């Protein structure tokens, strides 16, 4: 059995830590850190290591292109979500819930004339929520219109649906967001 050094990101937040790790394939610490640096990691003199997303210098290997004309883009196929405690299942459960709420909100927006108090149409949701809930809380809630919720679901979905067949760790921020959404289901 060959051992190798595994670097873990030391980024911390109030609600958790980054779950990104890197299997270096070497037992030499200097070689491990040199390999990690070539992949965008940063190692500090105090012994802490940070992944590309938290090192201040992420490397981008490719860019995803997203079509903007939603009328011509078919909706993603519905996924079966299990009650597993795995991180990927948490993200999938959150995206399914976001899409469900976005669809239900869109249906209500179009069916209920009280939402149609302002023009143009893309401000119906934002203005309706801000009118119902005063101040910054209403403005913040109004920003997550059904279209924004679908985009957030698509972004989260990409963290568990590899485009090139290579599985990567789920970014901690994506998991924390998904976990907050799933926790809200239990309230």
N, C-alpha and C positions, 0 to 999 in steps of 0.2 A: 504494500500500500504506500503510495507516494503522497506526501503531504505538500501543500503549497500555502503560501501566505494569502490570506483573504483580507483585503482592505474593506473597511466599512466606513460609510460617510458619517461624520460626527456632527452633522447639522442637527440642531435641536430646536423645538418649538415648545410652547406651553402644553400642547396636546399630544406631543409625540416626537419621534425622531425620524430622520430619513432612513428608509429601508434599503437603500442602494448599496450593493457590495460588489466587489470585483475579485474574481478568482485569478490570481496572477500567474499560476503555473510554475512558480519558483519558490525556493526556500530561502533565498537571499533577500533581505529587506531592501537593500539599495537597488537591486535589480527589479524588485517588485514595484518600488516607488517610481523608478525610471520608466517602467512599462506603463504604469498608471498615468504618469505625466503626459506620455505620448497620446493617451486616450482622453485627455482633458481633465484629469484629476489634479488636485493640488495638495501637496503635503506640507504642513507647517512644521517649523523647528520644534514646536512643543509636542510633536508626535501625533497630532490630529490630521486626519485625511478627509478631503471633501470631494464628492462626486462632481462631474462636469456641470450639472445644474446648479450646484452650490459653491463652485470654486470661483465663479466670476468669469470663467472663460470656457463656456460650453463649445464643443465641436459639433457642427451640424454636418451629417453625412449625406442627407437628402432632405428635400422639402416636399411636403404633401400639398397637392393642389386640390382645392375644394371648389366645385362648381357653385356659382352664386345664384343662378337662375333656378330657384327651388321648384318652379312649376314643372320643369322637365326632368327633375331628379326623382327617381322612385324612392319611396320611403324604405328604410332598412327593414329587412325581414324580421318579424318578431322572434324573440329568443325565449327559450324556456329557461326560467331562473329557478334554481334550487335554493333551499334554505341552508346551504353549506356555509361554514364560517370562513371559507377561503377568501383572500383579498379579491381575486378576480370575480368571484360570485357576488361579493359585496358591491363591486363596481357595476356589474351587470344588473343587479337588483335596483341600484340607484338610477341607472339609465332607463330601465323599464318604467320606473315610477315617474321620472321626469317626463318621459314621452307620454305616459298615460295622462298626467296632469296637463300637459300642453295640449293634447287632443281634446280633453274635456273642456279646457278653458276656451279653446278656439270655437268649439261648438256653442258654448254659452255666449261668447262674444257676438257670434253671427245670429243667434236666435233671440237674444234679449235686447230690445231697442234701447234700454236705459244705458247701455255701454256706448251708444252711438252719439254721444253729446258733443263731440268735437270732431274737427276735421284737420288733417287727413286721417284716413282709416288706420294707418300704422300707429297712431297715438291713442287709439281707443282704450287699450289696456292700461297704458301708463297714466293717462289722465283719469280714467275711472278709479284706479286704485288710489292715486294721489288725492282724489276728491273724497273718497271714503275714509282714508287714513291720513290725517294731517301731518305736515312736517316731514323731516328727513325719513322717518320709517315708511311713510307712504311713497315717497319718491324712490327709496331703495327697493321696496317691494314692486313698484311699478316698472323698474328696469328689467325685471325678469319676466318679460312678456313671453307668450308661448313660443315665438320664434327663437328667442334667446335661450329658453329652456331646452329646445330641440338641439340648438348648436352646442350647449353645454353637455348634453347627453352624447352627441357625436364626438366631442373632444374626450370625454371620459371613456367612451367606447374604444377609441383608438389606443388607449393605454393597455387594453386587454385583447385587442384584435391585431395581431402583427400583420403589417402590410407585406413583409418580405418572408414570412414564415419563421423568422427568428424571434423567439420569445425573449423579452427584456423585462427587467424588474418594473413593477408599477411605481411611478413617481409618488413619493409620500404625499404631496399635496393633492394628487388625484384620489388617492385612497382616503385621505382625511375628509375631503369633500364628499365622496361617496358614502363614507361611514356616517357623516353628519346627516345626510339625506335618509339613509336607511334607519338611523336612530330616531329620526322624526316620525317614521312610520309606526313606531312602537308607543308613541305618546297618546 
